[in-house]
Each structure stands twice: as structure tokens, then as C-alpha cells.
Amino acid sequence: MAGLFDSFTLKGMELKNRIMMSPMCQYQANEDGTVTDWHLVHYVSRAIGGVGLVMVEASGVEARGRISTGDVGIYSDDHIAGLARIVELCKSYGAKTAIQIAHAGTKAETPEPNVAPSAFTHFDRYNTPQELTTGEIQEIVTAFADAAVRAVKAGFDTIEIHGAHGYLINQFLSPLTNKRTDEYGGALENRLRFPLQVIRGVKAVIPDDMPLLMRVSASEYSEEGYSLDEMVEMAKQFKEAGVDMIDVSSGGSLPTAPPAIYPGYQLQFAEAIKHGAEIPTIAVGLLHNPALMEEALQNGRADVVAVGRELLRNPHFAKTAALELGAELELPNVYKYAY
Ligand SMILES: Cc1cc2nc3c(=O)[nH]c(=O)nc-3n(C[C@H](O)[C@H](O)[C@H](O)COP(=O)(O)O)c2cc1C
């Protein structure tokens, strides 16, 4: 099995190591959704620090699909140039680049009314959403595909569809949030309809050799939510529709926290999906200890490890991990004086 500092190839994308910067909203975008100097400095610093795959935060496919008005947008061609500059610089430091395309649904806090599969929410903080009509659902499918076209134009190596954390795609998948009685609700086959349409729509507009990623919430931490077995079944269908690797997170449909949070608390889900659906997975969640990351990969539980908060603390975490594991990782020449 490969380790943290072995390369990883998925279709036409080759990562120099298996550390991914997990998507993390910065709430620093301009109100029109364009990126700022903050994003350039933030993402490029992690590329300089040796991360194999830098993923840009959840970026709204519609203005009303942003979590906040400080979110990055990818709903207009005006967003492409700023993103392209981030991509260009990250690549010049040897990182590959990804962008997470997202729609927050109920969890959007923008001036526009929020929308969802069904007109209710489990959260006190969000407004009651408007129920989407089937015509509006199709418009959002198109918005995801248009966003993917822009991501390709900006030069990203891969795209991740945000299907986790109780946002719009997750809202359709989950019986906790999807109470529709039409072809988009009820049985699993129906709850899968919108997510599969999004995947197919994106797949149709990206180059054949570009891998497509999808983030899921593998557990809803509720008896009334979908089960891990159902998630494995969903992952099989995502794969059939064109997803090449699943980024395995959890929670978000309800305002409840996981029962226990400990290093690698979501790793079991990445392992179950990897083997159950026979698809590469990204593990995430308090995987900040290089020995534990190595264990996850070498024991075949996941293929890539995403790091969130540790990379906020330490942009050079990849080098720290390489030193700890005795692996080689080249940083820009002048930084050699520091090691
Ligand atoms: C500030 C912040 C912003 C986040 N934004 C996103 C996001 O845009 N998309 C997403 O899927 N997850 C988001 N997350 C979750 C992280 O990607 C990651 O899954 C989580 O922090 C667990 O990994 P960690 O323990 O390494 O931090 C965010 C987390 C933080 C701390």
C-alpha cells in the first residue's frame, strides 16, 4: 500500500503526495463572490508548504446558494479570473488544485430567500426555505454544470461536488430534510435523482481525463437519517454516474454534534465506502497526526487524507509531517535553510 508521501494518480491528475487541503470557507470574498487577495495568499501559502492537492472552499453555484455573502462564487464568468490566478500560482509551486462547488439550500444566509427540497428546517438560525419546483431544480442542475465549465476555464485539475453537511444536495438525499412526494422525494431512488442529475450534468462538461470528486456525509447521527449501508449504495450510484473519488465527512442535517469526536472519527466511514462501493476515498476529520495518516493509507482505509484546521494553524504542515515520517518533501529552495 502507498503512504502519505507517495504520489497518487486519478485519471489525468497526479498528486505529488496524498495530503489534501480540506475545503474551508474563509468568509473573505467580495460581496459579488469574487475572490480577494486573502484567498490568493491563503491558498498559495499551502501550495508553497507542500500540500499535494489544494482545494478551494465551498463556492456557490448560485448567489442565493452561498452560505454567506462572504463566500466565494462561481456563478458568473466574472469569478473566473481571480480563481485562475490562484490556480496558476498554486501550480507553479507543485500543487494540484480543486474547487468545491456548492449550493447551501436551507443553510444559505444571503439577502435572497433560501430554497430547499421541502419548506421547513431543523435549525433555529435559518429562515424557513421555499420549496423548489421541479423547474427550479433543473435550473440548479444547470447552475452546477455552468459552474463546472467555469472551474475548467480557471484551470482547476479537479472539481468536488459538495454533497455533505446538510447543504442542498445532502438535503435531497436525506429523509430528515426531504419530505417531497414527487419524483424527487420518498424512496432512495427518488432522493438520489437530483444529486445524480448534478453529477451527470457536471460530468458532461468536464474533460474526460479530469477526475470528479464528491463530498458526502456518511453518517447523519440519527436513526431517522440514512444508514451507512444506504450511503454505500448511494456511493455506488455516484460512481456509476461519474464520480471518481468520494470525500467522506459526516453530519450536518441536524443541529446535533457527532456523539464522539476523536482523531480519525470519520475514518471508519471512508473505509466502509472505499471497500463497499469499490471507489477511492478521501478521509478527513482530526487526521492531524502523521503516524495516524500513514496508518489510514497503508492499511488501505483511504487513498488521500484531507487536512483542515491543522493547515490553518500551520501552512507548512506537510513539511512537518514529512520530517516526522522521514519522507522527502521539497519546499522552495530558500526554505531549505530552515530545515
Ligand atoms: C473554517 C472552516 C471552514 C470550513 N468550510 C468548509 C467548506 O467550505 N466545505 C466543506 O466541505 N467543509 C468545510 N469545513 C470542514 C473541513 O473541510 C473539514 O472537513 C473539517 O474541519 C474536519 O477536518 P479537520 O479536523 O482536519 O479540521 C470547514 C471547516 C472549517 C474549520
PDBQT file of the ligand as one rigid body, heavy atoms in Angstrom, charges set to zero:
ROOT
HETATM    1  C1  LIG A 401     -13.251  27.409   8.990  1.00  0.00    +0.000 C 
HETATM    2  C2  LIG A 401     -13.790  26.156   8.372  1.00  0.00    +0.000 A 
HETATM    3  C3  LIG A 401     -14.475  26.228   7.177  1.00  0.00    +0.000 A 
HETATM    4  C4  LIG A 401     -14.963  25.058   6.557  1.00  0.00    +0.000 A 
HETATM    5  N1  LIG A 401     -15.563  25.146   5.334  1.00  0.00    +0.000 NA
HETATM    6  C5  LIG A 401     -15.877  24.016   4.668  1.00  0.00    +0.000 A 
HETATM    7  C6  LIG A 401     -16.268  24.056   3.307  1.00  0.00    +0.000 A 
HETATM    8  O1  LIG A 401     -16.242  25.105   2.639  1.00  0.00    +0.000 OA
HETATM    9  N2  LIG A 401     -16.651  22.893   2.719  1.00  0.00    +0.000 N 
HETATM   10  C7  LIG A 401     -16.602  21.684   3.386  1.00  0.00    +0.000 A 
HETATM   11  O2  LIG A 401     -16.962  20.667   2.823  1.00  0.00    +0.000 OA
HETATM   12  N3  LIG A 401     -16.166  21.615   4.660  1.00  0.00    +0.000 NA
HETATM   13  C8  LIG A 401     -15.775  22.741   5.302  1.00  0.00    +0.000 A 
HETATM   14  N4  LIG A 401     -15.233  22.654   6.555  1.00  0.00    +0.000 N 
HETATM   15  C9  LIG A 401     -14.934  21.328   7.110  1.00  0.00    +0.000 C 
HETATM   16  C10 LIG A 401     -13.469  20.928   6.784  1.00  0.00    +0.000 C 
HETATM   17  O3  LIG A 401     -13.267  20.796   5.394  1.00  0.00    +0.000 OA
HETATM   18  C11 LIG A 401     -13.091  19.603   7.453  1.00  0.00    +0.000 C 
HETATM   19  O4  LIG A 401     -13.883  18.585   6.925  1.00  0.00    +0.000 OA
HETATM   20  C12 LIG A 401     -13.260  19.649   8.973  1.00  0.00    +0.000 C 
HETATM   21  O5  LIG A 401     -12.675  20.825   9.510  1.00  0.00    +0.000 OA
HETATM   22  C13 LIG A 401     -12.640  18.427   9.634  1.00  0.00    +0.000 C 
HETATM   23  O6  LIG A 401     -11.260  18.326   9.315  1.00  0.00    +0.000 OA
HETATM   24  P1  LIG A 401     -10.127  18.809  10.364  1.00  0.00    +0.000 P 
HETATM   25  O7  LIG A 401     -10.373  18.055  11.645  1.00  0.00    +0.000 OA
HETATM   26  O8  LIG A 401      -8.822  18.425   9.712  1.00  0.00    +0.000 OA
HETATM   27  O9  LIG A 401     -10.264  20.293  10.561  1.00  0.00    +0.000 OA
HETATM   28  C14 LIG A 401     -14.772  23.807   7.189  1.00  0.00    +0.000 A 
HETATM   29  C15 LIG A 401     -14.099  23.754   8.412  1.00  0.00    +0.000 A 
HETATM   30  C16 LIG A 401     -13.588  24.894   8.993  1.00  0.00    +0.000 A 
HETATM   31  C17 LIG A 401     -12.812  24.780  10.288  1.00  0.00    +0.000 C 
ENDROOT
TORSDOF 0
